[in-house]
Amino acid sequence: MGTISNLMGKIGRENEAMFSKLSGERNRKKIPKNVRDLVWKKYFGNKMEGRCYVFKEPITIYNFEVGHNKAVAKGGSNAISNLRPICKQCNASISTGTIERFKKKYPLKK
């Protein structure tokens, strides 16, 4: 029984790796906590709450995501100057686009 489970696990990992290569998805490292902290501090200082850089939704130091203004997939870097504190929904929606272009395409209504 263990052999079948091992084989199925191996097939799953191989398929996942093949999909990642075909889709252009890379195994990127998570942005380190110290970099996340620097991004938060740059935009919000010592506050515990802030607003998403994109649509101004409330975020906290505990639930924000770090978005790349220029995606790594498009040649962007993990430099602090390229990173913004954003909400999970915006990060997923922007994907490999740029934050600034996304903001222009979907401007906030005043």
BELFENNOR-V508933 format. One line per field, one symbol per residue. ss: DSSP state (H for helix, E for strand, C for the rest). phi: phi as a letter, one per 20 degrees, with the letter a starting at -180 (. if undefined). burial: + if it has 16 or more other C-alpha atoms within 10 Angstrom, else -. A space follows every 10 residues. Layout:
ss=???
phi=???
burial=???
//
This chain:
ss=CHHHHHHHHH HHHHHHHHHH HHHCCCCCCC CCHHHHHHHH HHHHCCCCEE ECCCCCCEEE CCCCEEEECC CHHHCCCCCH HHEEEECHHH HHHHCCCCHH HHHHHCCCCC
phi=.fffffffff ffffffffff ffenfdeeff ffgffgfffg fgecmefecb cggedmffcc fedfdedefd ggfdnfcefg fedcecegff gfffldedff fffffcffee
burial=---------- ---------- ---------- -----+--++ ---+----++ +++++---++ +--+++++++ +------+-- -++++++--+ +--+-++++- -+--------
//
